[in-house]
Amino acid sequence: MLAGFFESCFQLGFLHRPSFIHQLSTRPDTVSPFLLLAILSISARFVPALVAQHGSPTRASEHYAARAHELLLAELVSPSLAAVQGLYLLGVHDYGNGVTFRAKVFLSIAREMAGALKLHEDLAGASVIDNEVRRRTWHFLALDANLASTSSPPGSPFDPLTGPVPLPSHEQDFSFGVASRVVQYLPGATSPSAQAHPTVPGEASLLGALLAVVGIFGQAARALSSLGGGGGGVQIADESTTLAPWLERSLFSTTQSALDAWLSSLDGTRQKWSTPNLLAYRNLHLDVGFWHCWADFHAVHILARRAYLTHMIRALAPSSEDDPAASAVKAETPPEGRAYWAGMAEELVAHAFDLVELQEEVLRGRPATTSITPHLCVPLPPLLSSSSPGAS
């Protein structure tokens, strides 16, 4: 039953699979029943025996979520790492089922507990594995806080750019309990610790790469929905969403710069998208996490250009060929005129096709119903629909 959780749901997660399974096998009485039920609320739908027992994937999932809810009040007596993780998983379960308010409550309580436990700090005397589990749990809470809402309050440890928490270690290092040889932070992080450890290209873990690119997506989405900035990945000027995209301080330009920085942080051999790499990650049960990195990369490109769809349509309409105003954003015309919008439209379509091809490739080896990463469950702020930045 846990194989489905580690191999399909949370390939890039906060639990240390070897230790957790060993503990469950040898000392089951020391494993939190609340955390186990929360795990099953996510993974039961992927276990054929449980689906058959309860009649459907949804019923199997809801059965274990209800059991976890029965234990919830007892978990609130005092904070614990297992309670934080269980609350997070129940929040993901609720987000996936559209129960958004309760999910936010669960995650809010989880963050309060995580703050009380100081999960953003290494625990003196703890093993490398235990501190990495704490760090990864913090990162999941911090990123989902910034995906699902506006930025964290100034000075909050849950602000990924100011919180002094290194990115997760490499997946193999985590498995073997080895400390990372290079300490990495999110690109653009401003804490003193981050400033003392500049980004080293090629040293980001797969989970670190995912956290960074999902943060860029969340930042751009919030800015475009006029919910404000902050959070993971891009520093944006106040007026960035209304500036013409070809200007240096515009949201479009800063987002492209953030994506360029993300690309430069990757291992160009192992983390570059390719079929051999996908197959290698599939052998390690990390293919969905690998796919999610690159799916979000293309999704951010689409999102940043989609905001100017109205301008593209207006500028490229046959009737606008001799009308400079059709290309303008707030009375500013791109240096290349209509060619600028034509190029942006071509890039938008190219990234859309790339995203479809990635999806088709990852599904060739695994059914869509057996794969998910937790951040895909968290709803982002509502995006712009009919309007676009600077549209008149």
Secondary structure as GFF3:
##gff-version 3
##sequence-region A 1 392
A	DSSP	alpha_helix	2	4	.	.	.	ID=ss1
A	DSSP	pi_helix	5	9	.	.	.	ID=ss2
A	DSSP	alpha_helix	17	26	.	.	.	ID=ss3
A	DSSP	three_ten_helix	28	30	.	.	.	ID=ss4
A	DSSP	alpha_helix	33	43	.	.	.	ID=ss5
A	DSSP	three_ten_helix	44	46	.	.	.	ID=ss6
A	DSSP	alpha_helix	48	54	.	.	.	ID=ss7
A	DSSP	alpha_helix	57	70	.	.	.	ID=ss8
A	DSSP	alpha_helix	72	75	.	.	.	ID=ss9
A	DSSP	alpha_helix	81	96	.	.	.	ID=ss10
A	DSSP	alpha_helix	100	117	.	.	.	ID=ss11
A	DSSP	alpha_helix	128	148	.	.	.	ID=ss12
A	DSSP	alpha_helix	171	176	.	.	.	ID=ss13
A	DSSP	alpha_helix	192	196	.	.	.	ID=ss14
A	DSSP	alpha_helix	206	224	.	.	.	ID=ss15
A	DSSP	alpha_helix	251	265	.	.	.	ID=ss16
A	DSSP	alpha_helix	275	283	.	.	.	ID=ss17
A	DSSP	alpha_helix	287	306	.	.	.	ID=ss18
A	DSSP	alpha_helix	309	316	.	.	.	ID=ss19
A	DSSP	three_ten_helix	318	320	.	.	.	ID=ss20
A	DSSP	three_ten_helix	324	327	.	.	.	ID=ss21
A	DSSP	alpha_helix	338	363	.	.	.	ID=ss22
A	DSSP	three_ten_helix	368	370	.	.	.	ID=ss23
A	DSSP	three_ten_helix	374	377	.	.	.	ID=ss24
###
